[in-house]
Amino acid sequence: MPCPNGIHCECARRITSFDVLEHAFVMRHWVPRFVRIKYQCPACGKIDEVTLDFKHWRPSILTPCLEDGLDDERERIAQLGPIDLDEIALFRADLGQLTGAQLLKTLEQV
């Protein structure tokens, strides 16, 4: 049971850690033999599960890949450039001035 570079739904959408509903190790004689992942596809909504051989399992299989993003989004992020220390300091100061209600309202908009 070879482990693919990524887990894909039948609709060809790549499954990431955000889509995983359940993650378990199948044990045989107190040794993990398989990894069972139950997921819900964000594109088609199908709930499915896949069993992978533990020898070939890497947690990085479920990490989102930059190649999965849209070209426009990648260009926008590249134009923004790296985050410098001044931006971090300003963000922290602004975050400290928010009340609990304002913070919840801001998070609901995202």
N, C-alpha and C positions, 0 to 999 in steps of 0.2 A: 504494500500500500504506500506508494511514494507520496511524499508531501509536495504539493505544488508551491509555486512562488507566492501564491495568494489564494484565498478561498473566494470562489465566484458563485453567484446564484445562477439559476438556469436562464435568467434574463441577461446574463453577462455582466451584471454589476458586481464590483469588488466588495467583499465583506470586510469591514474593519472592526476594531474593538468596540466602537460605539453601537454596532448592530448586534453584538453578542448578547443573547439572553441567558445562556447557561454555558459553563465551561467546566469540564470534569475530566479526571484521569481514570481510566479503566485499569484496575489493579489485578494482577495475577500473581499469587504467591508473594504478596507484599511488595511487588515490584510494578511500577507503572508500565503498561504495555501499549496503551492507546490513549489518544486525547480525543474526547468527544466535545464538539462545539455545536450548540443549538443557536440559531440566529434568525432574525427577521430582516428580510431584504428591504431597504429603504425605498427602492424604486417600485417594486411590484407588490410588496407587503407579504410575500409568502414566508411562512415559518418552516424552516427545514433544519436538518442537522447533518453533520459530516463527522466521520471518524477517521483520524489520521494516526499513522504509526508513530509511537513515541520516539523512536530512534531518529526520525527525520523532523521532529517538531522543533520549531523556533518561534518564540513569542513575537518576533518581528513580522511574522506572516500577517498579523492582525493590525499592524500599524498603518495608518493612512499614508499614502504615497503622494509626493508632490506631483507626480505625473498624472494623478487622477483628477487634479484641479482643471478648471477651465483656463484656456489661454489668456482671456481677458483678466482673470483674477491673478494669474501669475505675473502678467505685465504690470498690473496695478501694484502688487506687492514689491516687485523689483524697483518700480519708480519711487516708492516710499523710502527705500533704503534701510539701513540698519537703525535700530533704536539706540539713541545715545543716552548718556547718564542724565542730561538735563531733562529730557522727556520723561524719564523714569521718576525724577524728583518732582516734576510738575504734576504727574499723574498721582503720585503718592499724596502730595499736598491737597489736590482736588478731592481725592477719595476720603481723606481725613475730615474734610469739611461737610461731607454729605451726612444727613441724618438717616436713620434706618428706613423711614418711609420713602425718602428720595432714592435711596439705593435700590429698594425693591421695585420702585417705579422704573428706574433706569434699566434694571435687569429684565423686566417684563417687556421692554421695548426691543431688546436685542433678540 
